[in-house]
Amino acid sequence: MEEILTPAQVAERLQVKPSWVYEQTRERAEVRTSDPLPHMKMGRYLRFDWSDVIEWLERRKSEVKPQMPQHGERN
C-alpha cells in the first residue's frame, strides 16, 4: 500500500466532488460502471489506496477512446 486516503482527499486530488467518489464505489446495477473504484471499508468509513486509484484511472482511460471526426465531418 502506498498512501491511504479518505473520500474527500481522493476527490480533492481528482478535482471532483466527494459525492462522485462515493458513487464510483457502488456496485449496484444502476451505476454506469462495471469496474467500481477500489476501496476498503473500515467500519462505516471508506478508505482508498492511492496506487489502486491510479491503476483504476489507467484502466478507465484505456476503455474510453475518443473518436476523432472523419475528414470533412464536423461535431
Phi and psi restraints in degrees (range 20) as a CNS / XPLOR table:
assign (resid 1 and name C) (resid 2 and name N)
       (resid 2 and name CA) (resid 2 and name C) 1.0 -90.4 20.0 2
assign (resid 2 and name N) (resid 2 and name CA)
       (resid 2 and name C) (resid 3 and name N) 1.0 -67.0 20.0 2
assign (resid 2 and name C) (resid 3 and name N)
       (resid 3 and name CA) (resid 3 and name C) 1.0 -147.4 20.0 2
assign (resid 3 and name N) (resid 3 and name CA)
       (resid 3 and name C) (resid 4 and name N) 1.0 127.2 20.0 2
assign (resid 3 and name C) (resid 4 and name N)
       (resid 4 and name CA) (resid 4 and name C) 1.0 -94.8 20.0 2
assign (resid 4 and name N) (resid 4 and name CA)
       (resid 4 and name C) (resid 5 and name N) 1.0 128.2 20.0 2
assign (resid 4 and name C) (resid 5 and name N)
       (resid 5 and name CA) (resid 5 and name C) 1.0 -124.7 20.0 2
assign (resid 5 and name N) (resid 5 and name CA)
       (resid 5 and name C) (resid 6 and name N) 1.0 155.8 20.0 2
assign (resid 5 and name C) (resid 6 and name N)
       (resid 6 and name CA) (resid 6 and name C) 1.0 -84.6 20.0 2
assign (resid 6 and name N) (resid 6 and name CA)
       (resid 6 and name C) (resid 7 and name N) 1.0 165.6 20.0 2
assign (resid 6 and name C) (resid 7 and name N)
       (resid 7 and name CA) (resid 7 and name C) 1.0 -57.0 20.0 2
assign (resid 7 and name N) (resid 7 and name CA)
       (resid 7 and name C) (resid 8 and name N) 1.0 -39.0 20.0 2
assign (resid 7 and name C) (resid 8 and name N)
       (resid 8 and name CA) (resid 8 and name C) 1.0 -64.1 20.0 2
assign (resid 8 and name N) (resid 8 and name CA)
       (resid 8 and name C) (resid 9 and name N) 1.0 -38.8 20.0 2
assign (resid 8 and name C) (resid 9 and name N)
       (resid 9 and name CA) (resid 9 and name C) 1.0 -68.4 20.0 2
assign (resid 9 and name N) (resid 9 and name CA)
       (resid 9 and name C) (resid 10 and name N) 1.0 -39.7 20.0 2
assign (resid 9 and name C) (resid 10 and name N)
       (resid 10 and name CA) (resid 10 and name C) 1.0 -63.2 20.0 2
assign (resid 10 and name N) (resid 10 and name CA)
       (resid 10 and name C) (resid 11 and name N) 1.0 -45.6 20.0 2
assign (resid 10 and name C) (resid 11 and name N)
       (resid 11 and name CA) (resid 11 and name C) 1.0 -58.7 20.0 2
assign (resid 11 and name N) (resid 11 and name CA)
       (resid 11 and name C) (resid 12 and name N) 1.0 -42.8 20.0 2
assign (resid 11 and name C) (resid 12 and name N)
       (resid 12 and name CA) (resid 12 and name C) 1.0 -63.0 20.0 2
assign (resid 12 and name N) (resid 12 and name CA)
       (resid 12 and name C) (resid 13 and name N) 1.0 -45.5 20.0 2
assign (resid 12 and name C) (resid 13 and name N)
       (resid 13 and name CA) (resid 13 and name C) 1.0 -64.9 20.0 2
assign (resid 13 and name N) (resid 13 and name CA)
       (resid 13 and name C) (resid 14 and name N) 1.0 -35.2 20.0 2
assign (resid 13 and name C) (resid 14 and name N)
       (resid 14 and name CA) (resid 14 and name C) 1.0 -90.0 20.0 2
assign (resid 14 and name N) (resid 14 and name CA)
       (resid 14 and name C) (resid 15 and name N) 1.0 -4.9 20.0 2
assign (resid 14 and name C) (resid 15 and name N)
       (resid 15 and name CA) (resid 15 and name C) 1.0 57.3 20.0 2
assign (resid 15 and name N) (resid 15 and name CA)
       (resid 15 and name C) (resid 16 and name N) 1.0 50.0 20.0 2
assign (resid 15 and name C) (resid 16 and name N)
       (resid 16 and name CA) (resid 16 and name C) 1.0 -133.1 20.0 2
assign (resid 16 and name N) (resid 16 and name CA)
       (resid 16 and name C) (resid 17 and name N) 1.0 172.3 20.0 2
assign (resid 16 and name C) (resid 17 and name N)
       (resid 17 and name CA) (resid 17 and name C) 1.0 -79.0 20.0 2
assign (resid 17 and name N) (resid 17 and name CA)
       (resid 17 and name C) (resid 18 and name N) 1.0 148.7 20.0 2
assign (resid 17 and name C) (resid 18 and name N)
       (resid 18 and name CA) (resid 18 and name C) 1.0 -57.0 20.0 2
assign (resid 18 and name N) (resid 18 and name CA)
       (resid 18 and name C) (resid 19 and name N) 1.0 -31.9 20.0 2
assign (resid 18 and name C) (resid 19 and name N)
       (resid 19 and name CA) (resid 19 and name C) 1.0 -62.5 20.0 2
assign (resid 19 and name N) (resid 19 and name CA)
       (resid 19 and name C) (resid 20 and name N) 1.0 -33.1 20.0 2
assign (resid 19 and name C) (resid 20 and name N)
       (resid 20 and name CA) (resid 20 and name C) 1.0 -65.4 20.0 2
assign (resid 20 and name N) (resid 20 and name CA)
       (resid 20 and name C) (resid 21 and name N) 1.0 -41.1 20.0 2
assign (resid 20 and name C) (resid 21 and name N)
       (resid 21 and name CA) (resid 21 and name C) 1.0 -60.7 20.0 2
assign (resid 21 and name N) (resid 21 and name CA)
       (resid 21 and name C) (resid 22 and name N) 1.0 -48.5 20.0 2
assign (resid 21 and name C) (resid 22 and name N)
       (resid 22 and name CA) (resid 22 and name C) 1.0 -59.6 20.0 2
assign (resid 22 and name N) (resid 22 and name CA)
       (resid 22 and name C) (resid 23 and name N) 1.0 -43.7 20.0 2
assign (resid 22 and name C) (resid 23 and name N)
       (resid 23 and name CA) (resid 23 and name C) 1.0 -61.5 20.0 2
assign (resid 23 and name N) (resid 23 and name CA)
       (resid 23 and name C) (resid 24 and name N) 1.0 -36.4 20.0 2
assign (resid 23 and name C) (resid 24 and name N)
       (resid 24 and name CA) (resid 24 and name C) 1.0 -72.3 20.0 2
assign (resid 24 and name N) (resid 24 and name CA)
       (resid 24 and name C) (resid 25 and name N) 1.0 -13.7 20.0 2
assign (resid 24 and name C) (resid 25 and name N)
       (resid 25 and name CA) (resid 25 and name C) 1.0 -87.9 20.0 2
assign (resid 25 and name N) (resid 25 and name CA)
       (resid 25 and name C) (resid 26 and name N) 1.0 -13.5 20.0 2
assign (resid 25 and name C) (resid 26 and name N)
       (resid 26 and name CA) (resid 26 and name C) 1.0 -75.1 20.0 2
assign (resid 26 and name N) (resid 26 and name CA)
       (resid 26 and name C) (resid 27 and name N) 1.0 139.7 20.0 2
assign (resid 26 and name C) (resid 27 and name N)
       (resid 27 and name CA) (resid 27 and name C) 1.0 -107.4 20.0 2
assign (resid 27 and name N) (resid 27 and name CA)
       (resid 27 and name C) (resid 28 and name N) 1.0 14.3 20.0 2
assign (resid 27 and name C) (resid 28 and name N)
       (resid 28 and name CA) (resid 28 and name C) 1.0 -71.7 20.0 2
assign (resid 28 and name N) (resid 28 and name CA)
       (resid 28 and name C) (resid 29 and name N) 1.0 159.0 20.0 2
assign (resid 28 and name C) (resid 29 and name N)
       (resid 29 and name CA) (resid 29 and name C) 1.0 -63.8 20.0 2
assign (resid 29 and name N) (resid 29 and name CA)
       (resid 29 and name C) (resid 30 and name N) 1.0 -33.6 20.0 2
assign (resid 29 and name C) (resid 30 and name N)
       (resid 30 and name CA) (resid 30 and name C) 1.0 -77.5 20.0 2
assign (resid 30 and name N) (resid 30 and name CA)
       (resid 30 and name C) (resid 31 and name N) 1.0 -7.3 20.0 2
assign (resid 30 and name C) (resid 31 and name N)
       (resid 31 and name CA) (resid 31 and name C) 1.0 -77.8 20.0 2
assign (resid 31 and name N) (resid 31 and name CA)
       (resid 31 and name C) (resid 32 and name N) 1.0 142.3 20.0 2
assign (resid 31 and name C) (resid 32 and name N)
       (resid 32 and name CA) (resid 32 and name C) 1.0 -62.9 20.0 2
assign (resid 32 and name N) (resid 32 and name CA)
       (resid 32 and name C) (resid 33 and name N) 1.0 -31.6 20.0 2
assign (resid 32 and name C) (resid 33 and name N)
       (resid 33 and name CA) (resid 33 and name C) 1.0 -101.8 20.0 2
assign (resid 33 and name N) (resid 33 and name CA)
       (resid 33 and name C) (resid 34 and name N) 1.0 142.2 20.0 2
assign (resid 33 and name C) (resid 34 and name N)
       (resid 34 and name CA) (resid 34 and name C) 1.0 -93.9 20.0 2
assign (resid 34 and name N) (resid 34 and name CA)
       (resid 34 and name C) (resid 35 and name N) 1.0 -1.2 20.0 2
assign (resid 34 and name C) (resid 35 and name N)
       (resid 35 and name CA) (resid 35 and name C) 1.0 -121.0 20.0 2
assign (resid 35 and name N) (resid 35 and name CA)
       (resid 35 and name C) (resid 36 and name N) 1.0 84.4 20.0 2
assign (resid 35 and name C) (resid 36 and name N)
       (resid 36 and name CA) (resid 36 and name C) 1.0 -66.9 20.0 2
assign (resid 36 and name N) (resid 36 and name CA)
       (resid 36 and name C) (resid 37 and name N) 1.0 154.9 20.0 2
assign (resid 36 and name C) (resid 37 and name N)
       (resid 37 and name CA) (resid 37 and name C) 1.0 -60.3 20.0 2
assign (resid 37 and name N) (resid 37 and name CA)
       (resid 37 and name C) (resid 38 and name N) 1.0 123.8 20.0 2
assign (resid 37 and name C) (resid 38 and name N)
       (resid 38 and name CA) (resid 38 and name C) 1.0 -66.0 20.0 2
assign (resid 38 and name N) (resid 38 and name CA)
       (resid 38 and name C) (resid 39 and name N) 1.0 135.7 20.0 2
assign (resid 38 and name C) (resid 39 and name N)
       (resid 39 and name CA) (resid 39 and name C) 1.0 -152.6 20.0 2
assign (resid 39 and name N) (resid 39 and name CA)
       (resid 39 and name C) (resid 40 and name N) 1.0 167.7 20.0 2
assign (resid 39 and name C) (resid 40 and name N)
       (resid 40 and name CA) (resid 40 and name C) 1.0 -120.8 20.0 2
assign (resid 40 and name N) (resid 40 and name CA)
       (resid 40 and name C) (resid 41 and name N) 1.0 141.9 20.0 2
assign (resid 40 and name C) (resid 41 and name N)
       (resid 41 and name CA) (resid 41 and name C) 1.0 -99.9 20.0 2
assign (resid 41 and name N) (resid 41 and name CA)
       (resid 41 and name C) (resid 42 and name N) 1.0 128.5 20.0 2
assign (resid 41 and name C) (resid 42 and name N)
       (resid 42 and name CA) (resid 42 and name C) 1.0 -121.2 20.0 2
assign (resid 42 and name N) (resid 42 and name CA)
       (resid 42 and name C) (resid 43 and name N) 1.0 90.3 20.0 2
assign (resid 42 and name C) (resid 43 and name N)
       (resid 43 and name CA) (resid 43 and name C) 1.0 68.2 20.0 2
assign (resid 43 and name N) (resid 43 and name CA)
       (resid 43 and name C) (resid 44 and name N) 1.0 -122.3 20.0 2
assign (resid 43 and name C) (resid 44 and name N)
       (resid 44 and name CA) (resid 44 and name C) 1.0 -96.4 20.0 2
assign (resid 44 and name N) (resid 44 and name CA)
       (resid 44 and name C) (resid 45 and name N) 1.0 5.5 20.0 2
assign (resid 44 and name C) (resid 45 and name N)
       (resid 45 and name CA) (resid 45 and name C) 1.0 -102.9 20.0 2
assign (resid 45 and name N) (resid 45 and name CA)
       (resid 45 and name C) (resid 46 and name N) 1.0 144.9 20.0 2
assign (resid 45 and name C) (resid 46 and name N)
       (resid 46 and name CA) (resid 46 and name C) 1.0 -100.2 20.0 2
assign (resid 46 and name N) (resid 46 and name CA)
       (resid 46 and name C) (resid 47 and name N) 1.0 141.4 20.0 2
assign (resid 46 and name C) (resid 47 and name N)
       (resid 47 and name CA) (resid 47 and name C) 1.0 -134.9 20.0 2
assign (resid 47 and name N) (resid 47 and name CA)
       (resid 47 and name C) (resid 48 and name N) 1.0 153.1 20.0 2
assign (resid 47 and name C) (resid 48 and name N)
       (resid 48 and name CA) (resid 48 and name C) 1.0 -128.9 20.0 2
assign (resid 48 and name N) (resid 48 and name CA)
       (resid 48 and name C) (resid 49 and name N) 1.0 134.9 20.0 2
assign (resid 48 and name C) (resid 49 and name N)
       (resid 49 and name CA) (resid 49 and name C) 1.0 -86.8 20.0 2
assign (resid 49 and name N) (resid 49 and name CA)
       (resid 49 and name C) (resid 50 and name N) 1.0 118.3 20.0 2
assign (resid 49 and name C) (resid 50 and name N)
       (resid 50 and name CA) (resid 50 and name C) 1.0 -57.8 20.0 2
assign (resid 50 and name N) (resid 50 and name CA)
       (resid 50 and name C) (resid 51 and name N) 1.0 -36.4 20.0 2
assign (resid 50 and name C) (resid 51 and name N)
       (resid 51 and name CA) (resid 51 and name C) 1.0 -65.3 20.0 2
assign (resid 51 and name N) (resid 51 and name CA)
       (resid 51 and name C) (resid 52 and name N) 1.0 -34.9 20.0 2
assign (resid 51 and name C) (resid 52 and name N)
       (resid 52 and name CA) (resid 52 and name C) 1.0 -67.2 20.0 2
assign (resid 52 and name N) (resid 52 and name CA)
       (resid 52 and name C) (resid 53 and name N) 1.0 -38.0 20.0 2
assign (resid 52 and name C) (resid 53 and name N)
       (resid 53 and name CA) (resid 53 and name C) 1.0 -63.7 20.0 2
assign (resid 53 and name N) (resid 53 and name CA)
       (resid 53 and name C) (resid 54 and name N) 1.0 -43.2 20.0 2
assign (resid 53 and name C) (resid 54 and name N)
       (resid 54 and name CA) (resid 54 and name C) 1.0 -61.4 20.0 2
assign (resid 54 and name N) (resid 54 and name CA)
       (resid 54 and name C) (resid 55 and name N) 1.0 -45.0 20.0 2
assign (resid 54 and name C) (resid 55 and name N)
       (resid 55 and name CA) (resid 55 and name C) 1.0 -60.8 20.0 2
assign (resid 55 and name N) (resid 55 and name CA)
       (resid 55 and name C) (resid 56 and name N) 1.0 -41.3 20.0 2
assign (resid 55 and name C) (resid 56 and name N)
       (resid 56 and name CA) (resid 56 and name C) 1.0 -61.9 20.0 2
assign (resid 56 and name N) (resid 56 and name CA)
       (resid 56 and name C) (resid 57 and name N) 1.0 -43.1 20.0 2
assign (resid 56 and name C) (resid 57 and name N)
       (resid 57 and name CA) (resid 57 and name C) 1.0 -62.5 20.0 2
assign (resid 57 and name N) (resid 57 and name CA)
       (resid 57 and name C) (resid 58 and name N) 1.0 -40.5 20.0 2
assign (resid 57 and name C) (resid 58 and name N)
       (resid 58 and name CA) (resid 58 and name C) 1.0 -62.7 20.0 2
assign (resid 58 and name N) (resid 58 and name CA)
       (resid 58 and name C) (resid 59 and name N) 1.0 -41.5 20.0 2
assign (resid 58 and name C) (resid 59 and name N)
       (resid 59 and name CA) (resid 59 and name C) 1.0 -62.2 20.0 2
assign (resid 59 and name N) (resid 59 and name CA)
       (resid 59 and name C) (resid 60 and name N) 1.0 -43.9 20.0 2
assign (resid 59 and name C) (resid 60 and name N)
       (resid 60 and name CA) (resid 60 and name C) 1.0 -64.8 20.0 2
assign (resid 60 and name N) (resid 60 and name CA)
       (resid 60 and name C) (resid 61 and name N) 1.0 -38.4 20.0 2
assign (resid 60 and name C) (resid 61 and name N)
       (resid 61 and name CA) (resid 61 and name C) 1.0 -63.8 20.0 2
assign (resid 61 and name N) (resid 61 and name CA)
       (resid 61 and name C) (resid 62 and name N) 1.0 -38.2 20.0 2
assign (resid 61 and name C) (resid 62 and name N)
       (resid 62 and name CA) (resid 62 and name C) 1.0 -75.0 20.0 2
assign (resid 62 and name N) (resid 62 and name CA)
       (resid 62 and name C) (resid 63 and name N) 1.0 -22.0 20.0 2
assign (resid 62 and name C) (resid 63 and name N)
       (resid 63 and name CA) (resid 63 and name C) 1.0 -76.0 20.0 2
assign (resid 63 and name N) (resid 63 and name CA)
       (resid 63 and name C) (resid 64 and name N) 1.0 -33.4 20.0 2
assign (resid 63 and name C) (resid 64 and name N)
       (resid 64 and name CA) (resid 64 and name C) 1.0 -103.1 20.0 2
assign (resid 64 and name N) (resid 64 and name CA)
       (resid 64 and name C) (resid 65 and name N) 1.0 107.1 20.0 2
assign (resid 64 and name C) (resid 65 and name N)
       (resid 65 and name CA) (resid 65 and name C) 1.0 -106.1 20.0 2
assign (resid 65 and name N) (resid 65 and name CA)
       (resid 65 and name C) (resid 66 and name N) 1.0 118.2 20.0 2
assign (resid 65 and name C) (resid 66 and name N)
       (resid 66 and name CA) (resid 66 and name C) 1.0 -66.2 20.0 2
assign (resid 66 and name N) (resid 66 and name CA)
       (resid 66 and name C) (resid 67 and name N) 1.0 138.8 20.0 2
assign (resid 66 and name C) (resid 67 and name N)
       (resid 67 and name CA) (resid 67 and name C) 1.0 -94.0 20.0 2
assign (resid 67 and name N) (resid 67 and name CA)
       (resid 67 and name C) (resid 68 and name N) 1.0 126.4 20.0 2
assign (resid 67 and name C) (resid 68 and name N)
       (resid 68 and name CA) (resid 68 and name C) 1.0 -85.3 20.0 2
assign (resid 68 and name N) (resid 68 and name CA)
       (resid 68 and name C) (resid 69 and name N) 1.0 140.0 20.0 2
assign (resid 68 and name C) (resid 69 and name N)
       (resid 69 and name CA) (resid 69 and name C) 1.0 -64.4 20.0 2
assign (resid 69 and name N) (resid 69 and name CA)
       (resid 69 and name C) (resid 70 and name N) 1.0 145.2 20.0 2
assign (resid 69 and name C) (resid 70 and name N)
       (resid 70 and name CA) (resid 70 and name C) 1.0 -70.1 20.0 2
assign (resid 70 and name N) (resid 70 and name CA)
       (resid 70 and name C) (resid 71 and name N) 1.0 158.8 20.0 2
assign (resid 70 and name C) (resid 71 and name N)
       (resid 71 and name CA) (resid 71 and name C) 1.0 -55.5 20.0 2
assign (resid 71 and name N) (resid 71 and name CA)
       (resid 71 and name C) (resid 72 and name N) 1.0 126.0 20.0 2
assign (resid 71 and name C) (resid 72 and name N)
       (resid 72 and name CA) (resid 72 and name C) 1.0 92.7 20.0 2
assign (resid 72 and name N) (resid 72 and name CA)
       (resid 72 and name C) (resid 73 and name N) 1.0 -11.4 20.0 2
assign (resid 72 and name C) (resid 73 and name N)
       (resid 73 and name CA) (resid 73 and name C) 1.0 -90.4 20.0 2
assign (resid 73 and name N) (resid 73 and name CA)
       (resid 73 and name C) (resid 74 and name N) 1.0 152.6 20.0 2
assign (resid 73 and name C) (resid 74 and name N)
       (resid 74 and name CA) (resid 74 and name C) 1.0 -123.7 20.0 2
assign (resid 74 and name N) (resid 74 and name CA)
       (resid 74 and name C) (resid 75 and name N) 1.0 150.5 20.0 2
